């Protein structure tokens, strides 16, 4: 049985209507740069998930989705390496990357979550169902006390 509470490297179910929506795209460059700098410094320039240093680091936005109210609320911005970030956005990654890289993503997810292929497959089915549920919904995006659209 898959324990969803102990997942170190999650795959996020982001509705396609929210793909490409990010603070980096919505905020003024100076404002985003300040957030990014704090994020990287607080993480000591290491991936918060796998611990990799000196790699291409991203500032990943952690959103909480309320499917009843159709809202997504920013909960945190965390420092992650490119590989972990592509794993988190696996549903998008499988559409834009080649099979060899997708295999690398799957292996990374299994390694960090201490899963075998059967457990990964079970988890991917859960994410697939969640994605299907959210596929065409439009979410109100909330950051702090303001709404972004």
Secondary structure, DSSP 8 states (H G I E B T S, - for coil): ---GGG-SS------GGGTT--HHHHS-HHHHHHHHHHHHHHTTTB-TTT--BSS-EEEEEEEEEETTTTEEEEEEEEEEEHHHHHHHTHHHHHHHS-HHHHHHHHHHHHHHHT--HHHHHHHHHHHHHHHHHHTT---EEEETTEEE-
